[in-house]
Structure formats: structure tokens, C-alpha cells
């Protein structure tokens, strides 16, 4: 058994200044504010400006998280960036962030699990901390999904936005209750048989292009509700915790109907489900930490709370992580 556990030492987020409202989109494609709200709950999304890259968003979120933790780049020995929209095919966006932060030691790499990327990242960083390979790690979810959207496809272009969120995850003695419970349990899964339901139609090896996002919305909805609910139940059971005892649920912000569907399936009070989808839209791997940051900022999530993170994304990938904040 490891003598270490990983605790959340700091959090931070960043959203691009430019905002694209539903009314703005209605000027570009055949849609309306009413149509988008009714089907998704989204009213607006943030969009990176020209020359603003995923690494820029990630760096700003990382700086905010380090400030919250009272640490500097000299203290960080690991950076993991969850992203599907890297600056370049290589090097990893994490190494670009490493340079931007002035960090000249440690290790940095990306994790690619689409919208589940941050949950996968929690699992990876938690394992590395428990193995003694990192003391203070930056886990960042960052996306510029606006760069892979088909802006003529009203079924998908209305759903996504850009942003970044970050956690500083730090090592603590496994028996030290003074620093909080840390990551208690995590559960990740994937099923490649369903990859054609949510994917990008381009890539270096197949097409030598970036491609655009494609999705079969109804099929994704059905799988998402079922698989997310099962992941939460499994993650809770592995930790010996009843879902009723969890203070807050911080889900991937895909669609308000999915958030409501999962809560109903689990019998969870909708008031305990953090939702930022109306103003952030779906920011993929950035959505969970951004929602966490928003809920802490408005006073809902507090130190000592028991929090369940969960997500579902292309691949299909999905997972959940239970932590004591």
C-alpha cells in the first residue's frame, strides 16, 4: 500500500474574453436561441481569439491554480495536460506550458481521452503521486474546440466552447487527515466499438488534415446517461460511499439534458449537480475543472466537501473520480 495520497492543493480556470451568444450563431447558421436552449441548455460559449492557442489557455489556468496553492513553477515536478486540441501534433502541449511557466525540470506530457480527459488525468496523476514519482503536479484540461468545428453544421457547432481549468495535485502522507481526504477512488473505461458516433473526420495518419467534429447526438445521449451513472455507482461502491452522502457532483458539461438524465437515473438531488453548461457550453476536457472552479467561487463547494467528478467523451471514454476537497 502506498504511503502517499494525492490532495487538491489549488484550482484555477481561464475562459477566453470573446463570447459567442446563441443570437450570434443564429446569424451564421440556421438556428435560434430558443432551439439551442431547448435542446442543450446553452446560452453562450467562449471562443479563443486568433493567435490564442490551447497552450495559452492552459498556462493561464495553471498560473491561477498555482497561486491558489501558494506554489510556483519551481515547486511543480509534473505537468499533465488533457486535451484533444493540442497546439501542434507534437511536441505535447504540456511541454509548451512547461516552457511558458519557466519550469526547467520534471516531466510533462498530454493525455487524450476527449471529454473524459480530465478524469483520466486525475487517475494518472494520482497513481504517479502514490508511486512517489511526483510531489506537486499540475493537471490541466484545456481545449480550443472552436478550431475543429464545422461552423455550417448546426447540430454540433452550437454545443462547444473554449477554455481551460487546472488542479494542483500534491502528495501528502496517506494517514494525514489534516490535509483532507484527497483522491479516494477513480474509475475509467472505454469502448472503441462506438467511436464512429463521436469523432473527428481527420488526422495526421489518415488524412493529413485536422478534420471536423462529427456526432450522432441521440446515440451519444443514450450511452452517456447509462455509462456515466454506472461509473458513478462503481466509483462510489469502490470507496464504500453511498451516493446520497456525496455533497456535490461535478459533471462534464456536455448538455443540460444529460446532466438531468444522470441525476434522475441515480436519484440525485439536481441541486447537488454543478452546471455551467449555460454559459460555458461544452469545453471538453476543460469542463470539469472549470465547473469546479465556478462552484468554489460562488461558495457552493467548500473545503471538507465530498465531491464526485465524472465525464463521458468520444472513443467512447468515460469515468468518475471521488475526492475529498
C-alpha positions in Angstrom: 0.0 0.0 0.0 1.3 3.4 -0.9 2.5 5.7 1.9 1.2 8.7 -0.2 -2.1 10.1 -1.3 -2.9 13.0 -3.7 -4.8 16.0 -2.4 -6.1 19.0 -4.3 -3.9 21.9 -3.2 -5.2 24.5 -5.6 -7.5 25.1 -8.5 -7.8 27.7 -11.3 -9.5 28.4 -14.6 -9.4 30.6 -17.6 -12.0 31.5 -20.2 -11.2 33.5 -23.4 -12.6 37.0 -23.3 -14.6 36.6 -26.6 -18.1 35.4 -26.1 -20.3 33.9 -28.8 -24.0 34.0 -27.9 -26.8 32.0 -29.4 -28.0 35.1 -31.2 -24.6 35.5 -32.8 -24.7 31.9 -34.0 -28.2 32.4 -35.5 -26.6 34.9 -37.8 -24.2 32.2 -39.1 -26.3 29.0 -39.3 -30.0 28.1 -39.5 -30.7 28.0 -35.7 -32.2 30.2 -33.0 -31.7 30.9 -29.3 -34.9 29.1 -28.5 -33.8 26.0 -30.4 -30.4 25.8 -28.8 -31.7 26.4 -25.3 -34.4 23.8 -25.5 -32.1 21.1 -26.7 -28.9 21.9 -24.8 -29.5 24.5 -22.1 -26.7 26.6 -23.6 -27.0 30.3 -24.0 -23.4 31.3 -24.9 -19.8 30.0 -25.2 -16.3 31.5 -25.0 -14.1 31.3 -28.1 -10.4 31.8 -28.3 -9.3 34.8 -30.5 -7.0 34.5 -33.4 -3.5 33.7 -32.2 -4.7 32.4 -28.8 -3.9 28.7 -28.5 -4.7 25.8 -26.2 -1.3 26.3 -24.5 -2.1 29.9 -23.8 -5.4 29.0 -22.1 -3.7 26.1 -20.2 -0.9 28.3 -19.0 -3.3 30.9 -17.5 -5.4 28.3 -15.8 -2.1 26.7 -14.4 -0.9 30.0 -13.1 -4.3 30.6 -11.3 -4.1 27.1 -9.7 -0.5 27.6 -8.6 -1.4 30.9 -7.0 -4.3 29.2 -5.2 -2.0 26.5 -3.9 0.7 29.0 -2.9 3.3 27.4 -5.1 5.5 28.4 -8.0 6.8 26.6 -11.1 9.9 25.7 -9.1 7.7 23.5 -6.9 6.0 21.7 -9.7 7.6 18.5 -10.9 4.9 17.1 -13.2 2.5 18.7 -15.8 -0.2 16.6 -17.4 -2.5 18.3 -20.0 -5.7 16.7 -21.0 -6.6 18.0 -24.5 -8.0 16.9 -27.8 -7.0 20.2 -29.5 -3.2 20.5 -29.0 -1.3 23.4 -30.4 0.7 21.0 -32.6 0.8 17.3 -33.5 4.0 17.4 -31.4 5.5 18.4 -29.1 2.9 17.9 -26.4 1.0 21.0 -25.3 2.2 20.1 -21.8 5.8 20.8 -22.8 4.8 24.1 -24.3 3.1 25.0 -21.0 6.2 23.9 -19.1 8.3 26.3 -21.1 5.8 29.1 -20.7 5.8 28.6 -16.9 9.6 28.7 -16.8 9.8 25.2 -15.5 13.1 23.5 -16.5 12.9 20.3 -14.5 10.4 17.4 -14.1 8.2 15.9 -16.8 5.3 17.0 -19.0 3.0 15.1 -21.3 -0.5 15.1 -22.7 -3.4 12.7 -22.1 -6.0 12.3 -24.9 -9.4 10.9 -23.9 -11.5 13.7 -25.4 -14.1 14.9 -22.9 -13.1 12.3 -20.3 -9.5 13.5 -20.4 -9.5 15.3 -17.1 -10.9 12.2 -15.3 -8.3 10.1 -16.9 -5.7 12.7 -15.9 -6.8 12.5 -12.3 -6.3 8.8 -12.4 -2.8 9.1 -14.0 -1.6 11.8 -11.7 -3.0 10.1 -8.6 -1.1 6.9 -9.5 2.1 8.8 -10.1 1.9 10.6 -6.8 1.2 7.4 -4.9 4.2 5.8 -6.7 6.4 8.6 -5.4 7.2 10.0 -8.9 5.8 13.5 -8.2 5.3 15.8 -5.2 3.4 18.6 -6.8 1.7 18.1 -10.2 -0.3 20.4 -12.5 -3.3 18.6 -14.1 -4.8 20.8 -16.8 -7.8 20.4 -19.0 -7.6 22.8 -21.9 -9.4 23.0 -25.3 -9.9 25.2 -28.3 -12.7 23.2 -29.7 -13.7 26.1 -31.9 -10.8 25.1 -34.2 -12.3 21.7 -35.1 -15.9 22.6 -35.5 -17.8 22.7 -38.8 -19.5 26.1 -38.5 -22.1 25.1 -41.0 -23.3 22.1 -39.0 -25.9 23.5 -36.6 -26.2 20.2 -34.7 -22.6 20.4 -33.5 -21.3 24.0 -33.7 -23.7 25.2 -31.1 -22.5 22.8 -28.5 -18.9 23.6 -27.8 -16.7 26.4 -26.4 -13.1 27.0 -25.4 -11.5 27.2 -22.0 -9.1 25.7 -19.5 -9.1 24.5 -15.9 -6.4 23.2 -13.7 -5.8 21.4 -10.4 -2.6 21.3 -8.4 -2.4 17.8 -7.0 0.1 17.4 -4.2 1.5 14.4 -2.3 0.5 14.0 1.4 1.1 11.3 3.9 -1.6 8.6 3.4 -2.5 8.7 7.0 -2.6 12.5 7.2 -6.2 13.6 7.7 -5.3 17.2 8.3 -4.8 17.8 4.5 -8.2 16.4 3.6 -9.2 13.1 2.1 -7.7 13.7 -1.3 -8.5 11.3 -4.2 -10.5 8.5 -2.7 -11.4 6.4 -5.7 -11.4 6.6 -9.5 -12.9 4.5 -12.3 -12.2 4.9 -16.0 -13.5 2.8 -19.0 -13.7 3.0 -22.8 -15.4 1.1 -25.7 -13.9 1.6 -29.1 -16.8 -0.1 -30.8 -18.7 3.2 -30.6 -16.0 5.5 -31.9 -18.0 6.4 -35.1 -20.7 8.0 -33.0 -18.5 10.9 -31.9 -15.3 11.6 -33.7 -13.2 14.0 -35.8 -13.0 13.1 -39.5 -9.3 14.0 -39.9 -5.9 13.3 -38.5 -2.2 13.1 -39.5 -2.0 9.5 -40.4 -5.4 9.0 -42.2 -6.0 12.4 -43.9 -3.1 14.7 -43.2 -5.7 17.2 -42.0 -7.2 18.3 -38.7 -10.7 17.5 -39.7 -14.1 18.5 -38.1 -16.1 17.1 -35.3 -18.9 14.7 -36.2 -21.6 13.3 -33.9 -24.7 11.1 -33.7 -26.3 13.1 -30.9 -29.2 10.8 -29.9 -26.9 7.7 -29.7 -24.3 9.7 -27.7 -27.0 10.8 -25.3 -28.2 7.3 -24.6 -24.8 5.9 -23.9 -23.7 8.9 -21.9 -26.5 8.7 -19.4 -26.2 5.0 -18.9 -22.4 4.8 -18.7 -21.9 7.9 -16.5 -24.5 6.6 -14.0 -22.8 3.2 -13.9 -19.3 4.9 -13.4 -20.5 7.0 -10.5 -22.1 3.9 -8.8 -19.0 1.8 -9.3 -16.6 4.6 -8.1 -18.8 5.2 -5.0 -19.0 1.5 -4.3 -15.3 1.0 -4.6 -14.9 3.8 -2.0 -17.5 2.4 0.3 -19.6 5.6 -0.1 -23.3 6.0 -0.7 -24.2 8.4 -3.5 -26.6 10.1 -1.1 -23.6 11.0 1.1 -21.8 12.9 -1.7 -22.0 16.7 -1.2 -21.5 17.7 -4.9 -21.5 16.2 -8.3 -19.3 18.0 -10.9 -20.0 16.5 -14.3 -18.6 17.1 -17.7 -20.8 19.9 -19.1 -22.0 18.3 -22.3 -25.6 19.1 -22.3 -28.1 20.0 -19.6 -30.4 17.2 -20.6 -27.6 14.7 -20.0 -26.9 16.2 -16.6 -30.5 16.0 -15.7 -30.8 12.4 -17.1 -27.9 11.1 -15.0 -29.3 12.8 -11.8 -32.7 11.2 -12.4 -31.2 7.8 -13.0 -29.2 7.9 -9.8 -31.9 9.6 -7.7 -29.6 12.5 -7.0 -31.0 15.9 -6.0 -30.5 18.1 -9.1 -29.5 20.9 -6.7 -26.3 19.0 -5.9 -25.2 18.8 -9.6 -23.0 21.7 -10.6 -24.0 23.1 -14.0 -22.1 25.7 -16.0 -23.2 24.5 -19.4 -25.4 27.5 -20.0 -22.5 30.0 -20.1 -19.5 27.7 -20.9 -21.1 25.2 -23.3 -19.1 22.0 -23.7 -15.4 22.7 -23.2 -14.5 19.0 -23.4 -11.6 18.2 -21.1 -11.7 21.6 -19.5 -15.3 21.4 -18.5 -15.0 19.5 -15.2 -12.3 21.7 -13.6 -14.0 24.9 -14.9 -17.2 23.8 -13.3 -15.4 23.0 -10.1 -13.7 26.5 -10.1 -17.1 28.2 -10.6 -18.7 26.2 -7.8 -15.9 27.1 -5.4 -16.0 30.8 -6.4 -19.8 31.1 -5.7 -19.4 29.4 -2.3 -21.1 26.0 -3.0 -18.0 23.7 -2.9 -16.0 24.2 0.3 -13.0 22.6 1.9 -14.1 19.3 3.5 -16.8 18.5 0.9 -17.1 15.1 -0.7 -17.1 15.7 -4.5 -17.7 13.3 -7.4 -16.2 14.2 -10.8 -17.5 12.5 -13.9 -17.3 12.7 -17.7 -18.1 11.0 -21.0 -16.4 11.5 -24.3 -15.5 10.3 -27.7 -14.0 6.9 -28.0 -16.3 6.2 -26.2 -14.5 7.0 -23.0 -16.0 7.6 -19.6 -15.1 7.7 -15.9 -15.6 9.1 -12.4 -13.4 10.2 -9.6 -14.4 10.7 -5.9 -12.4 13.1 -3.9 -12.4 14.9 -0.5 -11.8 18.5 -1.2 
